Amino acid sequence: MTRHGKNCTAGAVYTYHEKKKDTAASGYGTQNIRLSRDAVKDFDCCCLSLQPCHDPVVTPDGFLYEREAILEYILRQKKEIARQMKAYEKQRGARREEQKELQRAAAQDQVRGFLEKEAAIVSRPLNPFTPRLPDPEEAQPGPSKDKDKDKALPSFWIPSLTPEAKATKLEKPSRIVTCPMSGKPLRMSDLTSVRFTALDASLDRVGLITRSERYVCAVTRDSLSNATPCAVLRPSGAVVTLECVDKLIRKDMVDPVNGEKLTDRDIIVLQRGGTGFAGSGVKLQAEKSRPVMQA
């Protein structure tokens, strides 16, 4: 508890700051926090490595990745899917063999029961008035062997009688590789190479990383940042601002870099990080749901 609950000289009002502090310390209730500028990535950074891209590619949904990082992710997902599929097929084969064994045992029990019933049938004597001699085994008094067997306690320490946990039933894994950000199906052929236009062509990659403004629009030469909505043109891979797309490119639907025809599918809106301001249009509120304290 805060000082308000321990010190009688505290204020009479339970302030919002005290309530928020107590909520964070108690472990109950939903917590909300607003992300600052330091908690969001730049528009030219990979969504996996969070570092500026050297060989960037973009998905149809506009998520930017380093080519090496996303290809490694796809290969790892394919290996994991192959491992899960192998385990599923192995368990499926074991269950199939187990069902065959159960069917074979049921058939043998049925044959054994039939033979026992046949052996228990006593033929009628020629003279029906002649009494049948009693069976010495049936006339012998005493408890039956089956009853003694039922009363005997099982030896649970014997390995054959030790209970064991059954293997968890595996579901058939999906063979589709999904995007780590959007969760939609992703293939290598869906990746489009991105070519950023550097602000100063004389600077190397290290010099560009150290600068806050690194790239400009390929058409209007406006500086690009998280505050500037951008789009990638699929035929050329050039990055332009959405303002340029709306005012210039959509009139003719021609790529201004290589002159190829464009469609709506060829204009990929680039997903960008937040700027720390609510006006950027990016959700900057992080929420963590925790158990609710009930009376």
Buried (B, 14 or more C-beta within 10 A) or exposed (E): EBEBEEEEEBEEEEEEEBEBBBBEEEEBBEEEEEBEEEEBBBBBBBBBBEBBBEEBBBBBBBBBBBBBBBBEBBEEBEEEBEEBBEEBEEBEEEEEEEEEEEEEEEEEEEEEEEEEEEEEEEEEEEEEEEEEEEEEEEEEEEEEEEEEEEEEEEEEEEEEEEEEEEEEEBEEBEEEBEBBBBEEEBEEEBBBEBBBBBBEEEBEEEEBEEEEEBBBBBBEEBBBBBBBBBBBBBBBBBBBBBBBBEEBBEEEEBBBBEEEEBEEEBBBBBBBBBBBEEEBEBEBEEEEEEEEEEE
